[in-house]
């Protein structure tokens, strides 16, 4: 059966004596970890959370968060990890939309329950021990010690395994229903390209309320071990690499860039690290080069995906990165990669017809990792699933070798003076300037052209540029109509929890600017 319960059973049966959790606070074998998971499953059932029922988790990246996810998989109930960076009304919306019947809250986030919006969940809340245990709530560790192990639920492949909410950058966040088949399949699909082995130790850096964290599924399936980074800082990350002897991790490009600039980088022992997987946004060639040099023992690999696809769809493997650097053929590094095994991918026009190789269109996919649908969103489900394909909303093209190049979200295509401009193309030109640290290009209202290109630019420390410098730099690299004429030099770009630049916020800030 393609269920996460079967994956956990296999890890327990074959690798019970192997390490499952590695942490400064506690280290568990798979047998020890699963004993706690089974008791947690009993706690859920004793509190009325049965098969198909949902429970919320507000918690940082910790081993206790992991055992809650696994307890959901084991019991057939559905975990709903919640972004703790949201405001109380946003958290309330998720809990109500998901019909959450029980809530696990790390002690550092108990303040949520003191708000008017979330106080109604206080009677259904359990405290997860963290930095401070002072609480009037029931405590998860005490409940586990008092419980007896529970038999696993008879979950089916098409039963929901986890409910993840999108970031809501294009409107109110949507609950994405990922089934056991979805999560299990994508774990298997990633195991080969990522060369995942039972000896691996995977560090969870991406927030565990984010779909990127599901990249750890493959490590569970082969009996590998897990470690956790509660709070990302470059020094915290490097210390975790060194102290835990981490072999593999997934990072957003912004995390990599910040880490490479850590003043004491050279003081850390990073020899255990054999794979760095990056995703959520492209990375400039120079930063790829620096990453490969900084982690000489690690293979560098890129991935593209969505919450709706559990999440990975394509990978750009390490051999492509090495060959590009050796030959100086950098264009291939702009590709999102080739589809994983079992994933069908097409580039289509607005009518749903496949476009010729090399032509732009919407990326549509199908495969065992594609979600069951959005919770309580029948109209959006009908829009997303058309003609047997899931429509991603991303614009891309496919070359003759099967590499997919992601150009932009539909919403990020800027129409100026009747010309279509992909913001990613403009950003790529800007990144070629040595003074540009980060940038984002959006369309803003313009009376003459409909939309004008606006660039928000973060400069490298100690450097300076003018608008004229930017315009002159872009000449000859991109067409004149693609060159931003309006821009602002700022200290920091707004970003999501995964480090993805939030262009919606940039549009909101500068949307009133007229060219």
C-alpha positions in Angstrom: 0.0 0.0 0.0 1.2 3.5 -0.9 0.5 4.9 2.6 2.7 6.7 5.1 1.7 4.2 7.7 3.3 1.5 5.5 6.4 3.6 5.3 6.6 4.0 9.0 6.0 0.3 9.5 8.9 -0.5 7.2 11.3 1.8 8.9 10.4 0.2 12.3 10.6 -3.3 11.0 13.9 -3.0 9.0 15.7 -0.2 10.8 14.4 -0.3 14.3 17.9 -0.1 15.9 19.0 2.7 13.5 18.8 6.3 14.5 15.6 8.2 13.5 15.9 11.4 15.4 19.2 13.3 16.1 18.9 16.3 18.4 20.8 18.1 21.1 17.9 17.4 23.5 17.1 13.8 22.5 18.2 11.1 20.1 15.9 8.2 19.2 16.2 5.0 17.3 13.3 4.2 14.9 12.0 1.8 17.6 12.1 4.5 20.3 10.6 7.1 18.0 7.7 4.9 16.8 6.9 3.9 20.4 6.2 7.6 21.1 4.4 8.0 17.8 2.0 5.1 18.7 1.3 6.6 22.1 0.6 10.0 20.5 -1.8 8.2 18.1 -3.6 7.0 21.3 -3.7 10.5 22.7 -5.4 11.7 19.5 -8.0 9.0 19.6 -8.7 9.6 23.3 -9.4 13.2 22.4 -11.9 12.4 19.6 -9.5 12.7 16.7 -10.1 9.6 14.6 -9.5 8.6 11.0 -10.0 11.5 8.7 -10.3 14.1 11.5 -7.9 17.0 11.6 -5.7 18.4 14.3 -3.6 21.6 14.2 0.1 22.0 14.9 1.7 25.4 15.7 5.3 24.6 16.3 8.8 25.3 15.0 11.0 22.7 13.4 11.5 20.2 16.2 11.6 16.5 16.7 8.2 16.8 18.5 6.7 18.4 15.4 8.0 15.4 13.4 6.4 12.8 15.8 3.1 14.6 15.6 3.1 14.4 11.8 4.0 10.7 12.1 1.3 10.2 14.7 -1.2 11.6 12.2 0.0 9.3 9.5 -0.1 6.3 11.9 -3.6 7.0 13.3 -5.2 8.0 10.0 -6.0 11.5 11.3 -4.8 14.5 9.3 -2.2 17.0 10.7 -2.6 20.6 9.7 0.7 22.5 10.3 0.0 26.2 10.7 2.3 29.0 9.8 3.1 30.6 13.2 4.1 33.9 11.5 0.5 34.6 10.6 -1.7 37.0 12.5 -4.4 35.6 14.8 -7.2 36.3 12.4 -5.3 34.4 9.7 -4.6 31.5 12.0 -8.3 31.5 13.0 -9.3 31.3 9.4 -7.2 28.2 8.8 -8.4 26.4 12.0 -12.0 27.1 11.1 -11.7 26.3 7.4 -10.0 22.9 8.3 -12.5 22.2 11.1 -9.6 21.5 13.5 -10.7 19.4 16.5 -7.5 19.5 18.5 -4.6 21.9 18.6 -0.9 21.3 19.6 0.9 24.5 20.4 4.6 24.9 21.2 5.0 26.7 24.5 6.6 29.8 22.8 3.3 30.3 20.8 0.8 30.0 23.7 0.1 33.7 23.3 -2.0 32.9 20.3 -4.5 31.3 22.7 -4.8 34.5 24.7 -6.2 36.4 21.8 -9.9 36.9 21.3 -9.8 35.2 17.9 -8.2 32.0 19.1 -9.3 31.7 22.7 -12.0 29.2 21.7 -9.3 26.6 21.1 -7.8 26.8 24.5 -9.9 23.9 25.9 -8.8 21.7 22.9 -5.1 22.7 23.1 -2.1 20.7 24.2 1.3 22.3 25.0 4.4 21.1 23.1 7.5 21.6 25.3 10.0 24.0 23.8 12.0 26.8 25.3 9.8 27.4 28.3 7.4 24.9 29.7 5.3 27.2 32.0 1.8 26.5 31.0 -1.7 25.8 32.3 -2.4 23.5 29.3 -2.0 19.8 29.1 1.5 18.9 28.1 2.1 16.5 25.2 5.0 14.6 26.9 2.9 13.9 30.0 0.0 12.6 27.8 2.4 10.3 25.9 3.8 8.8 29.1 0.3 8.1 30.3 -0.9 6.5 27.0 -0.6 3.0 25.6 0.7 2.3 22.1 -2.0 2.3 19.4 -2.4 0.1 16.4 -2.1 1.8 13.1 -5.2 2.8 11.2 -6.2 1.1 8.0 -5.7 4.2 5.9 -6.2 3.9 2.1 -4.0 5.4 -0.5 -6.7 8.0 -1.4 -7.3 9.1 2.2 -5.9 12.5 3.2 -2.5 12.3 4.8 -1.8 16.0 5.5 -3.5 19.4 4.9 -1.2 22.2 4.0 -2.2 25.8 3.4 -0.7 27.9 0.7 1.0 31.1 1.5 -2.0 33.2 0.4 0.2 35.6 -1.6 -2.4 35.6 -4.4 -5.5 35.8 -2.1 -6.8 34.0 0.9 -4.7 30.8 1.6 -6.1 27.5 0.4 -6.0 24.2 2.1 -4.2 21.6 -0.1 -5.4 18.0 0.4 -2.4 15.7 0.0 -3.3 12.0 0.1 -1.1 9.1 1.3 -0.5 8.2 -2.3 0.6 11.8 -3.0 3.1 12.1 -0.2 4.4 8.5 -0.5 4.8 8.7 -4.2 6.8 12.0 -4.2 9.1 10.5 -1.5 9.8 7.6 -3.8 10.1 9.9 -6.9 12.8 11.9 -5.1 14.8 9.0 -3.6 16.5 8.1 -6.8 17.6 11.6 -8.1 18.6 12.6 -4.6 20.5 9.3 -4.0 18.9 9.0 -0.5 20.3 6.2 1.7 19.6 4.8 5.1 22.9 6.2 6.4 21.7 9.8 5.6 20.9 12.4 8.2 18.6 15.0 6.7 18.4 18.5 8.3 14.9 20.1 8.3 15.5 23.8 7.6 12.5 24.6 5.5 9.6 25.4 7.9 7.7 22.3 8.7 4.4 24.1 7.9 5.6 24.5 4.3 5.4 21.8 1.6 9.1 22.0 1.1 9.5 20.0 4.3 7.9 17.0 2.6 11.3 16.5 1.0 12.2 14.6 4.1 9.7 11.9 3.2 12.2 9.9 1.2 14.5 9.7 4.2 11.8 8.2 6.3 11.0 5.7 3.6 14.6 4.3 3.5 15.1 4.5 7.3 17.3 7.6 7.3 17.6 10.0 10.2 16.2 13.5 10.8 17.5 16.5 12.5 15.8 19.9 12.9 16.7 23.6 12.8 14.1 25.5 14.9 15.3 29.0 13.9 17.4 29.7 10.8 20.4 31.9 11.1 23.7 31.3 9.1 25.5 30.4 12.3 22.7 28.1 13.6 22.7 26.3 10.2 26.5 25.9 10.1 26.6 24.7 13.8 23.9 22.1 13.0 25.9 20.9 10.0 28.9 20.5 12.1 27.4 19.2 15.4 24.9 16.7 13.9 27.2 15.6 11.0 24.4 16.4 8.5 24.6 14.7 5.1 21.7 16.4 3.3 19.4 19.4 3.4 17.1 21.6 1.4 17.7 25.4 1.4 16.2 28.4 -0.3 18.7 30.5 -2.3 18.4 33.4 0.1 19.5 31.0 3.0 22.5 29.9 0.9 23.5 33.4 0.1 23.3 34.6 3.7 25.2 31.5 4.9 28.0 32.0 2.4 28.5 35.5 3.8 28.8 34.4 7.4 32.1 35.9 8.6 33.1 32.7 10.5 32.2 30.3 7.7 35.7 28.8 7.4 35.7 27.9 11.1 33.0 25.1 10.6 33.6 21.5 9.7 31.2 20.8 6.8 32.9 17.6 5.5 29.8 15.4 6.3 27.5 17.3 3.9 27.1 15.4 0.6 24.0 17.1 -0.9 22.5 20.6 -0.9 19.1 20.8 -2.6 17.9 24.3 -3.4 14.5 25.5 -4.6 11.6 28.0 -4.3 13.4 30.3 -6.7 16.4 30.3 -9.1 19.9 31.2 -8.1 22.3 33.4 -10.0 25.3 31.6 -11.6 27.9 33.3 -9.4 26.1 32.1 -6.3 25.9 28.6 -7.7 29.7 28.7 -8.3 30.4 30.0 -4.8 28.1 27.3 -3.3 29.9 24.5 -5.1 33.2 25.9 -3.9 32.1 26.4 -0.3 30.7 22.8 0.0 33.2 20.8 -2.0 32.0 17.4 -0.8 28.4 18.2 -1.6 26.4 17.6 -4.8 24.3 20.6 -5.7 20.8 20.0 -7.0 17.8 22.2 -7.8 14.2 21.4 -7.6 10.9 22.9 -8.7 7.4 22.1 -7.4 4.3 23.3 -5.7 2.4 22.5 -2.5 -0.2 21.0 -4.8 2.3 18.4 -6.1 3.7 17.2 -2.8 5.9 19.1 -3.8 8.7 18.2 -6.3 8.0 18.1 -10.1 11.4 18.5 -11.6 15.1 18.3 -10.7 18.2 19.8 -12.2 20.8 17.3 -11.1 24.3 17.7 -9.9 25.9 16.4 -13.1 24.2 19.3 -15.0 25.6 21.8 -12.5 29.2 20.4 -12.8 29.1 20.2 -16.6 27.8 23.8 -16.8 30.6 25.1 -14.7 33.3 23.1 -16.4 32.2 24.1 -19.9 31.1 27.6 -19.1 27.7 26.9 -20.6 25.6 28.6 -18.0 22.2 28.8 -19.8 21.2 25.3 -18.7 21.4 26.5 -15.0 18.3 28.6 -15.7 16.3 25.4 -16.3 14.1 24.0 -13.5 15.2 20.5 -14.7 13.5 17.5 -16.1 10.3 15.9 -14.7 10.6 13.2 -12.1 9.7 9.6 -13.0 5.9 9.1 -13.1 5.2 12.8 -13.8 3.7 13.9 -17.2 4.4 17.5 -18.0 3.2 19.6 -21.0 3.4 23.3 -22.0 0.0 24.4 -23.3 -1.7 27.5 -24.7 -4.7 29.2 -23.2 -7.0 26.7 -25.0 -5.1 23.7 -23.4 -3.3 22.7 -26.6 0.3 21.7 -26.4 2.7 24.3 -27.9 5.7 23.6 -30.1 9.1 22.8 -28.4 10.7 26.1 -27.2 7.5 28.0 -27.1 6.1 29.6 -24.0 2.9 28.4 -22.3 1.4 27.3 -19.0 2.9 24.3 -17.3 0.4 21.5 -16.7 1.1 18.2 -15.0 -0.4 14.9 -13.9 1.0 12.1 -11.7 0.5 10.2 -8.5 1.9 13.2 -6.5 -0.8 15.7 -7.6 -3.2 16.7 -4.9 -6.7 15.5 -4.4 -7.9 19.1 -4.5 -8.4 22.2 -2.5 -10.5 21.9 0.7 -13.9 23.5 0.4 -13.0 25.1 -3.0 -15.1 23.4 -5.7 -14.9 26.3 -8.2 -11.1 26.5 -7.8 -10.8 22.8 -8.2 -12.7 22.9 -11.4 -10.4 25.7 -12.6 -7.2 23.9 -11.6 -8.1 20.5 -13.0 -9.1 20.7 -16.7 -8.8 18.0 -19.3 -7.2 15.6 -16.9 -4.3 17.9 -16.1 -3.4 20.1 -13.2 -2.8 23.7 -14.3 0.0 25.1 -12.2 -0.4 28.8 -13.2 3.3 28.8 -14.0 4.6 29.9 -17.4 7.4 27.9 -18.9 8.9 26.3 -22.0 10.4 22.9 -22.8 13.6 22.4 -24.8 14.3 19.5 -27.2 16.3 17.7 -24.4 13.3 17.7 -22.0 14.5 20.4 -19.7 11.8 22.8 -18.5 12.5 26.4 -18.1 10.3 28.2 -15.7 9.6 31.8 -16.9 7.1 33.2 -14.5 3.8 32.9 -12.8 1.0 34.0 -15.0 0.6 37.0 -12.7 4.2 37.9 -13.0 4.0 38.3 -16.8 4.0 42.1 -17.4 2.2 43.5 -20.4 3.7 46.9 -21.2 2.8 48.7 -24.4 1.3 45.5 -25.8 4.6 43.6 -25.3 4.8 40.6 -22.9 7.7 40.8 -20.6 8.7 38.0 -18.2 10.0 39.5 -15.0 12.5 36.6 -14.5 14.3 37.6 -17.8 14.7 41.2 -16.5 15.9 40.0 -13.1 18.5 37.7 -14.8 19.9 40.7 -16.6 20.0 42.8 -13.3 21.8 40.0 -11.5 24.7 40.2 -14.0 25.8 43.4 -12.3 28.2 42.7 -9.5 26.6 45.3 -7.2 23.2 43.7 -7.3 22.6 41.4 -4.3 18.9 40.8 -4.8 16.2 42.2 -7.0 12.6 41.8 -8.0 10.8 43.2 -11.0 7.0 43.8 -11.1 4.5 45.6 -13.2 2.9 48.8 -11.8 0.1 50.9 -13.3 1.0 53.2 -16.1 -1.3 55.6 -17.9 0.6 55.4 -21.2 1.7 51.7 -21.4 -0.8 50.0 -19.2 2.0 48.6 -17.0 5.5 49.8 -16.5 8.4 47.7 -15.2 9.5 48.5 -11.7 12.6 47.1 -10.1 13.2 46.8 -6.4 17.0 46.3 -5.9 19.1 45.4 -2.9 22.7 46.3 -3.4 25.7 44.5 -2.0 27.1 46.1 1.2 29.5 48.9 0.5 28.3 49.5 -3.1 26.1 52.1 -4.8 24.2 52.5 -8.1 22.0 55.0 -9.7 18.9 54.6 -11.9 21.1 55.6 -14.8 23.7 52.9 -13.9 20.9 50.3 -14.0 19.5 51.4 -17.3 23.0 51.5 -18.9 23.8 48.1 -17.5 20.7 46.5 -19.1 21.3 48.0 -22.6 22.3 45.3 -25.0 21.4 42.5 -22.6 17.6 42.8 -23.0 15.3 44.7 -25.4 14.8 48.3 -24.6 11.1 47.8 -23.7 12.2 45.3 -21.1 14.5 47.8 -19.2 13.0 49.1 -16.0 12.7 52.9 -15.9 11.4 53.1 -12.4 13.2 51.5 -9.4 14.0 51.8 -5.8 17.1 50.8 -3.9 16.0 49.1 -0.6 17.6 47.3 2.3 15.6 44.1 2.2 13.0 42.5 -0.1 9.8 41.1 1.5 10.0 37.4 1.7 7.9 34.3 2.7 8.9 31.8 5.3 10.8 29.9 2.6 12.7 33.0 1.5 10.6 33.4 -1.6 10.3 37.1 -2.7 6.7 38.3 -2.2 6.1 40.3 -5.3 2.5 40.9 -4.3 3.7 43.1 -1.4 6.1 45.0 -3.7 3.1 45.7 -6.0 1.1 46.9 -3.1 3.9 49.2 -1.9 4.7 50.7 -5.3 1.4 50.2 -7.1 0.5 53.8 -6.8 3.6 55.0 -8.6 2.9 56.4 -12.1 5.5 56.5 -14.8 
